[in-house]
Amino acid sequence: MSYSSSNEAFQKRQRNREKEKARALDQAMILLMGNVDGRAFLWDLVHRRCGWSTVYKGGDSNVYRSEGRRAVAEGILADLDRLCPDLITTMDAEQRRSAALDRTLARDVEDDEEPDAA
């Protein structure tokens, strides 16, 4: 095998590009987590669309597909834990408040729909 300085230089440039891309993606994740709407988007992505909090049973192909989606969510959560762990708790608290408000509003609607006892 012959030595090629151009091949080594290419590989070094490639590694540098990959590091720059990883840094840019990390900054994008931090930017998303830096505001309420971004945290709400990531919560929806991880929990609802990727099925993070869902337990799958059985052995059919849908389970494997669902577990693949869940693996994506795990990767996102691992990145969040590495980049901004304090904002994960903020995101969780915001979603708990939102869920509590949704339950309160649903109860109010149900109360409004009940016929008055006369």
C-alpha positions in Angstrom: 0.0 0.0 0.0 1.4 3.3 -1.0 1.3 6.5 1.1 -0.8 9.3 -0.3 -0.7 12.7 1.3 -3.7 13.8 -0.7 -5.7 10.9 0.6 -4.7 11.8 4.2 -5.5 15.5 3.6 -8.9 14.5 2.2 -9.7 12.3 5.3 -8.7 15.1 7.6 -10.9 17.6 5.8 -13.7 15.0 5.9 -13.3 14.6 9.7 -13.3 18.4 10.1 -16.6 18.7 8.1 -18.2 16.0 10.1 -17.2 17.8 13.4 -18.6 21.1 12.1 -21.8 19.5 11.0 -22.2 17.8 14.5 -21.6 21.2 16.2 -24.1 22.9 14.0 -26.7 20.2 14.8 -26.0 20.5 18.5 -26.5 24.3 18.2 -29.8 23.7 16.4 -31.0 21.4 19.2 -29.9 24.0 21.9 -31.7 26.7 19.9 -34.9 24.6 19.8 -34.7 23.9 23.5 -34.1 27.6 24.2 -37.8 28.6 23.8 -41.2 27.3 24.8 -42.3 26.5 21.2 -39.1 24.6 20.5 -39.5 22.5 23.6 -43.2 21.8 22.8 -42.1 20.7 19.3 -39.5 18.3 20.7 -41.9 17.0 23.3 -44.4 16.2 20.6 -41.8 14.6 18.4 -40.4 12.4 21.1 -43.5 11.5 23.0 -46.3 11.5 20.5 -44.8 10.9 17.1 -41.9 8.6 18.2 -43.9 6.9 20.8 -41.4 7.3 23.6 -43.9 6.7 26.4 -45.8 3.8 24.7 -45.2 0.2 25.6 -45.5 -2.2 22.7 -46.5 -5.9 23.1 -46.6 -8.7 20.6 -44.3 -9.9 17.9 -45.6 -8.6 14.6 -43.9 -6.2 12.2 -45.7 -3.2 13.7 -44.0 -3.7 17.0 -40.6 -3.7 15.3 -41.5 -0.5 13.4 -42.7 1.1 16.7 -39.5 0.0 18.5 -37.5 1.7 15.7 -39.4 4.9 16.2 -38.8 4.6 19.9 -35.0 4.2 19.2 -35.1 7.5 17.4 -36.7 9.1 20.5 -34.0 7.6 22.7 -31.3 9.2 20.5 -33.0 12.6 20.7 -33.3 12.4 24.4 -29.7 11.3 24.8 -28.6 14.4 22.8 -30.8 16.6 24.9 -29.4 15.1 28.1 -25.9 15.7 26.8 -26.5 19.3 25.6 -29.0 20.8 27.9 -30.1 18.5 30.8 -31.6 21.4 32.8 -33.9 22.3 30.0 -35.3 18.7 29.9 -36.8 19.3 33.4 -38.2 22.7 32.2 -39.8 21.0 29.2 -41.3 18.3 31.4 -42.7 20.9 33.8 -44.2 22.9 30.9 -45.9 19.8 29.5 -47.2 18.8 32.9 -48.8 22.3 33.3 -50.2 22.1 29.8 -51.7 18.6 30.5 -53.2 19.9 33.7 -54.7 22.9 31.9 -56.1 20.5 29.2 -57.8 18.4 31.9 -59.2 21.4 33.6 -60.6 22.8 30.3 -62.1 19.3 29.5 -63.8 19.2 32.9 -65.2 22.7 32.3 -66.6 21.7 28.9 -68.2 18.6 30.5 -69.7 20.7 33.2 -71.1 23.1 30.7 -72.7 20.3 28.7 -74.5 18.7 31.7 -78.2 19.5 31.7 -79.3 21.7 34.7 -81.3 19.8 37.3 -84.6 21.5 37.8 
